[in-house]
Amino acid sequence: MGPESSHGGWGPSYEFAFDAESFSDRVLRLEIVAAAAASEDVAGGSLPDGEDPRMEEGDEGRSLNSSSAMVDEHAFMELLGFIYSGKLTSTEPTLLLDILMAADKFEVVSCMRHCCHLLTSLPLTTKSALLYLDHPCSTLMAAEVQRLIVAAKEFLCHKYKDFTKFQHELMNFPLVGIEAIFSSTNLQVLIEDEIYTFMLKWARARYPELDERRTILSSRLLPLVRFSHMSFAVLREVLTCTDDDIDHDQVNKCIAEILLHKAYPAHAHGDLSVDTATCRQFEERTYMYKPLRLVAFDGPHPQVITYWDLKREECSQFFSSERNHRPEIISHLLHHAGLDLFLVAQCYRNHVSELCTFGLSLYIRQSSRRARVTLEYEFAAKTKALRKFVSRFQVKARGSKLGCGDFFGTPWSTFIANDNLFIDGVLHLRADWTVLEQSEL
């Protein structure tokens, strides 16, 4: 016999159980206390140290009025209904989550499993995903609840992967949502500098108290920033700023470790003490302005040698028919010898022959262009067969755009399929340029 409606008209009735022979060997002990009354008792000090004088030994965690975790009345009645019927009357995500918390508190494992099954079968929304991420649960059903949390994270990361599009909406997200989205490597952003700026802006808006804001930034938010892919100019600002929001010792140590890793990658790969969070620091997101490595010299002539790695998947997007495809990849802006320069890789189409090829160009930004800038530059690519960089283009020239539209001298289809150029799926490029002459306007 299942529970019938109560005389009050709300919720199931359990009167059938008290005279039923099948329940004669059970003791049902309930302590239902109104939330307001319970809070008054705690405030008045009648429950010192969060203990109820009526609780017996062994009952910890099972009394409904425990000050450590109040249970929603509706969820509790649903839990009782499940105990006697094996069914729940609601599939509303918020209530199911309350029932899950009640079942977790009273260690009703079958109900916890049933709630997790129902929740994972429901279509996710932003609201429900954020609720799941903020759900406190014991270790009784860690695997089932973890699957729910993973699904919620994947939903948010996929829906909000375009940072530029959703950055204003993300300002209203709670901390758990920010952590889930910004821990993703698939996040699409112009440059990692924007992530650092957003974290500061979000924390200042959500945590007005300096000490709390500083703690949240240091322990929860800044570890999500990929400092290894930030521009040199912004890294320098971070190292020299005197803002009280951040723990400068912690950030400076993090940046120093990253720079050492980039300078001596072979030693870092052999370090077994490197944890997952540290490894994540070096994973590239999907950047519109892609970072590069460089070595700069001031004399006898200003010279810069840059190394730029492009994935095959990134290059494939140049030749895509999709509306949101990327027609080009642009490097970080470089500042050297009074010049602002950057590299551009793209699919070049010859308008006469209609042939598509891989093009690589060096640009001097208009704001810093001099009347006469003469550069000697060389572009090279590493090959798998020779295991070294092979020069592809070398010239001395003037202008604000220098480069080659047919870098490899082969059609696009041949280039993109060439495993001798894409070593383990990565194209390794080198650009070496020297400023021979520059004169003021």
Secondary structure, 3 states (H helix, E strand, C coil): CCCEECCCCCCEECHHHHCCHHHCCCCCCCCCCCHHHHHHHHHHCCCHHHCCCCCCCCCCCCCCCCCCCCCCHHHHHHHHHHHHHCCCCCCCHHHHHHHHHHHHHCCCHHHHHHHHHHHHHCCCCHHHHHHHHCCCCCCCCHHHHHHHHHHHHHHHHHHCCEHHHHHHHHCCCCHHHHHHHHCCCCCEECCHHHHHHHHHHHHHHHCCCHHHHHHHHHHHHHHHCCHHHCCHHHHHHHHHCCCCCCCHHHHHHHHHHHHHHHHCHHHHHCCCCCCHHHHHCCCCCEECEECCEEEEECCCCCEEEEEEEEEHHHHHHHHCCCCCCCCEEEECCEEECCEEEEEEEEEEECCCCCCEEEEEEEEECHHHCCCEEEEEEEEEEEECCCCEEEEEEEEEEECCEEEECCCCCCCHHHHHCCCCCEECCEEEEEEEEEEEEEECC
